[in-house]
Amino acid sequence: MAEVSIDLNMVRVTNDDFVKKAEACAPELIKTVVRPVSIVDIVKTEDIYPDVRKKDDIENLSTYHMAKGDRICLDFGDHQVGYVTLKLNSVGSPQDAPAFFRLKFGEIAKEMTEDSADYDGWISRGWIQEEFIHIDVLPAELKLPRRYAFRYMEIEAIDTSLKWQMVVEDVYCTSVSSVRMEDVKQVESDDEMIRKLDKVSLRTLHNCMQSVFEDGPKRDRRLWLGDLRLQALANYETFHNMDLVKRCLYLFAGQTKDNGQVSACLFTEPKFIVDDTFLLDYSMFFGATLLDYYEASGDRETLEDLSKCAYRQMEIAGEQFDEKHLMKNGEGFWGFIDWTEGLNKQTAMQGVYIYCAKKVQKIAEILGDTAKAEELAKEGYAKESIDKYLGLFKGVEEAGNGIDGICYIAKTLEGFLEEDVEKNLLEIINSVNAAKQADFKLVFDPTLVRGMSYYTGTIFEIAMPELGAACGGGGRYDKMVGKFTGQDVPACGFSIGFERIVLLLMESGFTVPMQRPKVAYLIEKGYPADKLVDVIAKAQEERQAGKQVLVVRMNKNKKFQKEKLAAEGYKDIVEFFNN
């Protein structure tokens, strides 16, 4: 995994006033009792995902007498986050041994088919939702203390005894959240997929809105600043819970590192404490998240309270600038951006800084802090800097062709580019121009970015001006093969946007040509080679005349073969025999 920036020796500084304001916004979680809707079988298939088949109505749950090795799987109908209660009993002879059973929870059916013993990842196995339980005396009501995130629940009787069986009389989940699904009107659309996506998205946000915005209700369950920024934006358009966002912002500002930097995440259980993990881009997003909150809520008091914390995050980020006012590509995981190992994050971090500096500058302007606003404008996105960047791209465009554009940017950025950049780019463009047979224009675009992080060199896209978008693209990825084999292999590849090409063809009035007449040549086994040459020559003549000709060996069951060919559209079948 990627290296993470951890400060085990950090000194935490607490702002008690901010912590009190955060606690004042703590929600009272809404509890909803949810019972399973059916008993199901989850069956492995040749596909990736198994089949979920209804086995019985949930009303018949208590009729299942579970002996050693028996198991039942319950479907709760939708994703749940909450606490499970089971009412258990026994049937048969008096209970002469403890009930020994396993509970397994899964968010999707696929999880229920996997063995937890096979897991060997870097995330702690402690997060796997599986419990092994002994109960000495039945009947009993079992309230599980752990909170689960699941849809499916499997109960397996590991052992009872030969004399009695275990019965599940009732099971339910006390679902918890700080908001109600019923308070949000689902999107109206004729597209079923859009409606499904909306429902899943709302449910995901609902499940993550607990005492804070959690990054995920199944694993980690922490408040992460980068996650909060996006979750809060979604909340403003859906549940409108301003207090929960306010609480999270005050918590981050309520306990910081001794230099004023906010942590990447924090814990609320067993007590409130910030983590010792720091991500520079997450710290900068504090100000952006604060401004988003103010614009959604109009809460000026919170903006004033937390503005200095927002200012401080940009000051800390500014310490990462070098003499050329560029973000240093620091050692360690100082900026998150992406999980990809070995990724140079300098440009992306520069972009995050400019984005967040604009947001924090606006905070300063709203509060009338002119000096801070001017400072951020100068450091983050001064008009002079913008004009310089835009001038660079305009110069490349005006240069015309690829070679002139490369030469222009190399001259303009002299002293900033690595020595071989200009040479390598010119070599590529000259080679392509010399080898190309199709009529296309090769353009150098310094702003081009591909959405995948595995590229290690030059990238390209195939653009159609009339389409207004790329219909293909790719690039160099020398390290991809090595991630699987352990040995890097130079590689270059591309993909084609089939749907976009079809769209372009349709918009240009393209029509599918009439199907060519289909002819089948059936060649008897043992047909002389000298005669076969003549048959192939005849087939070529017919192909040039516009026919689709298939040349195949004659099967023993010729009748069946001809019926099959006829079904495939071969109306004309010619036979060639060895005589």
Long-range contacts (C-beta under 8 A, 24 or more apart in sequence): 1-122, 1-339, 1-341, 2-333, 2-339, 2-340, 2-341, 3-332, 3-333, 4-277, 4-333, 5-277, 5-278, 5-279, 5-332, 5-333, 5-334, 6-276, 6-277, 6-278, 7-257, 7-276, 7-278, 8-276, 10-257, 10-258, 10-276, 11-257, 11-258, 12-255, 12-256, 12-257, 12-258, 12-273, 12-274, 13-255, 13-256, 13-257, 13-258, 13-260, 14-254, 14-255, 15-253, 15-254, 15-255, 15-256, 16-254, 18-250, 18-251, 18-253, 18-254, 18-305, 18-306, 19-250, 19-251, 19-254, 19-255, 19-272, 21-246, 21-250, 21-254, 21-305, 22-246, 22-247, 22-248, 22-250, 22-251, 22-254, 22-272, 23-247, 25-243, 25-244, 25-246, 25-247, 25-250, 26-211, 26-247, 27-178, 27-211, 27-241, 27-243, 27-244, 27-247, 29-176, 29-177, 29-178, 29-210, 29-211, 30-176, 30-177, 30-178, 30-179, 30-180, 31-82, 31-174, 31-175, 31-176, 32-82, 32-174, 32-175, 32-176, 33-172, 33-173, 33-174, 33-175, 34-76, 34-80, 34-82, 34-172, 34-173, 34-174, 34-175, 35-76, 35-170, 35-171, 35-172, 35-173, 36-61, 36-74, 36-75, 36-76, 36-77, 36-153, 36-171, 37-75, 37-76, 37-77, 38-74, 38-75, 38-77, 39-64, 39-72, 39-73, 39-74, 39-75, 40-73, 40-74, 40-75, 40-152, 41-73, 42-73, 42-109, 42-112, 42-113, 42-152, 44-113, 48-110, 49-108, 49-109, 49-110, 50-109, 50-110, 50-112, 50-113, 51-109, 52-109, 61-168, 61-169, 61-170, 61-171, 62-167, 62-168, 62-169, 62-170, 64-167, 64-168, 65-91, 65-92, 65-165, 65-166, 65-167, 66-101, 66-155, 66-157, 66-160, 66-165, 66-166, 66-167, 66-168, 67-157, 67-160, 67-165, 67-166, 68-157, 68-158, 68-159, 68-160, 69-156, 69-157, 69-158, 70-156, 70-157, 70-165, 71-154, 71-155, 71-156, 71-157, 72-154, 72-155, 72-168, 73-112, 73-152, 73-153, 73-154, 73-155, 74-152, 74-153, 74-154, 74-155, 74-171, 75-151, 75-152, 76-150, 76-151, 76-152, 76-153, 76-173, 77-151, 78-151, 78-203, 79-107, 79-149, 79-150, 79-151, 79-203, 79-204, 79-207, 80-148, 80-149, 80-150, 80-151, 80-173, 80-175, 81-147, 81-148, 81-149, 81-175, 81-176, 81-177, 81-207, 81-210, 81-217, 82-147, 82-148, 82-173, 82-174, 82-175, 82-176, 83-143, 83-144, 83-145, 83-146, 83-147, 83-148, 83-173, 83-174, 83-176, 84-143, 84-144, 84-148, 84-153, 84-171, 84-172, 84-173, 84-174, 85-141, 85-142, 85-143, 85-144, 85-170, 85-171, 85-172, 85-173, 85-174, 86-141, 86-142, 86-144, 86-155, 86-168, 86-170, 86-171, 87-139, 87-140, 87-141, 87-142, 87-168, 87-169, 87-170, 87-171, 88-135, 88-138, 88-139, 88-140, 88-141, 88-142, 88-166, 88-167, 88-168, 88-169, 89-138, 89-139, 89-166, 89-167, 89-169, 90-138, 90-139, 90-160, 90-164, 90-165, 90-166, 90-167, 91-164, 91-165, 91-167, 92-163, 92-164, 92-165, 93-163, 93-164, 94-163, 94-164, 95-137, 95-138, 95-161, 95-164, 96-161, 96-163, 96-164, 97-159, 97-160, 97-161, 98-134, 98-135, 98-136, 99-133, 99-134, 99-135, 99-138, 99-157, 99-160, 99-166, 100-132, 100-133, 100-134, 100-157, 100-158, 100-159, 100-160, 101-132, 101-133, 101-155, 101-156, 101-157, 101-158, 101-166, 102-130, 102-131, 102-132, 102-133, 102-154, 102-155, 102-156, 102-158, 103-130, 103-131, 103-133, 103-144, 103-153, 103-154, 103-155, 103-156, 104-129, 104-130, 104-131, 104-153, 104-154, 104-156, 105-129, 105-130, 105-148, 105-149, 105-150, 105-152, 105-153, 105-154, 106-150, 106-151, 106-152, 106-153, 106-154, 107-149, 107-150, 107-151, 107-152, 107-218, 108-151, 108-152, 109-152, 111-152, 112-152, 112-154, 123-219, 127-218, 127-219, 127-220, 129-218, 132-158, 138-166, 139-169, 147-176, 147-217, 148-173, 148-218, 149-207, 149-216, 149-217, 149-218, 150-218, 176-210, 177-206, 177-207, 177-209, 177-210, 178-209, 178-210, 178-211, 178-241, 178-244, 179-206, 179-209, 179-239, 179-241, 180-206, 181-206, 183-239, 184-238, 184-239, 201-234, 202-238, 205-231, 205-234, 205-235, 205-238, 205-239, 206-239, 209-235, 209-239, 209-241, 209-244, 211-268, 212-244, 212-247, 212-248, 212-251, 212-268, 213-244, 213-245, 213-248, 215-265, 222-265, 222-266, 222-267, 222-275, 223-248, 223-251, 223-252, 223-265, 223-266, 223-268, 224-264, 224-265, 224-282, 225-252, 225-262, 225-263, 225-264, 225-265, 225-279, 225-282, 225-283, 225-285, 225-286, 225-289, 226-264, 226-279, 226-281, 226-282, 226-285, 226-336, 228-289, 229-285, 229-288, 229-289, 229-292, 232-289, 232-292, 232-293, 232-296, 233-292, 236-292, 236-296, 242-293, 242-296, 242-297, 242-299, 245-289, 245-293, 245-296, 245-297, 246-293, 246-297, 246-299, 246-302, 249-286, 249-289, 249-290, 249-293, 249-302, 249-306, 250-302, 250-305, 250-306, 252-286, 252-309, 253-286, 253-305, 253-306, 253-309, 256-309, 259-316, 260-309, 260-312, 260-313, 260-315, 260-316, 261-312, 261-313, 261-316, 262-286, 262-309, 262-313, 264-336, 278-334, 279-333, 279-334, 279-335, 279-336, 280-316, 280-317, 280-320, 280-330, 280-334, 280-335, 280-349, 281-335, 281-336, 281-337, 281-349, 281-352, 282-336, 283-313, 283-316, 283-317, 284-313, 284-314, 284-317, 284-352, 284-353, 284-356, 285-352, 285-356, 286-310, 286-313, 287-311, 287-313, 287-314, 287-356, 287-359, 287-360, 287-363, 288-355, 288-356, 288-359, 288-360, 290-363, 291-359, 291-360, 291-362, 291-363, 294-363, 294-366, 300-366, 303-363, 303-366, 303-367, 304-367, 307-363, 307-364, 307-367, 307-369, 310-360, 310-363, 311-360, 311-364, 311-372, 313-356, 313-360, 314-353, 314-356, 314-357, 314-360, 314-376, 314-379, 314-380, 317-353, 317-356, 318-353, 318-379, 320-349, 324-416, 326-350, 327-353, 338-453, 340-453, 340-454, 342-479, 343-453, 353-380, 354-380, 354-381, 356-380, 357-381, 392-446, 393-446, 393-447, 396-444, 396-445, 396-446, 401-441, 401-442, 401-443, 401-444, 402-429, 402-433, 402-442, 402-443, 402-444, 403-429, 403-430, 403-444, 405-443, 405-444, 405-446, 406-444, 409-444, 409-446, 424-458, 425-458, 428-458, 450-474, 450-475, 454-479, 454-480, 460-494, 462-494, 462-496, 464-500, 464-504, 466-504, 466-507, 466-508, 467-500, 467-503, 467-504, 467-507, 469-500, 470-497, 470-500, 471-496, 471-497, 471-500, 471-501, 471-504, 472-496, 472-497, 515-569, 516-546, 516-547, 516-548, 517-546, 517-547, 517-548, 517-571, 517-572, 518-547, 518-548, 518-549, 518-550, 518-568, 518-569, 518-570, 518-571, 518-572, 519-547, 519-548, 519-549, 519-550, 519-570, 519-572, 519-573, 519-574, 520-549, 520-550, 520-552, 520-565, 520-570, 520-572, 520-573, 520-574, 521-549, 521-550, 521-551, 521-552, 521-574, 521-576, 522-552, 522-553, 522-554, 522-558, 522-561, 522-562, 522-573, 522-574, 522-575, 522-576, 523-551, 523-552, 523-553, 523-554, 523-576, 524-554, 524-575, 524-576, 524-577, 524-578, 525-553, 525-554, 525-578, 526-578, 527-576, 527-577, 527-578, 528-578, 531-576, 535-576
